[in-house]
Amino acid sequence: MGLINNGNFRITTNSFHVVFSAMNFTFVQVFWIVLIIIALRSVKRIIVEKGWTLKNFIRVEDVDDEGE
């Protein structure tokens, strides 16, 4: 049984559980959290590389009501 114990943070290799002081996460939950973080960082990197801002997706135009 491999056991790493560092106060607030403990990993047991035989059960594949990561245990924080107040919260218990299963390996699958940690896996999905890491996957979502990687995906969000990738999307952010793509947006920065393309130079997109919120202004690119919002168009403000004057409406001429006198023509009606």
C-alpha positions, 0 to 999 in steps of 0.5 A: 500500500503506497501512502503519501501523507502531508497534513492536509493532503493524502493520496492512497494509491490502493484506493485511488482517492484524493482526500482533502481536509474537509472534502472527499473527491473520488478519482473520477471527480478529480479526473473530470475537474482536471479535464474541464480546467484543461478545456477552459484554459484551451478555449481561453488560449484560442480566444486570446490567440484569435484576438477576439473580444466581446466587442467583436460579437456586439454591434450597436447601430442607430435606428431611424424611427422617422422613416416609418 
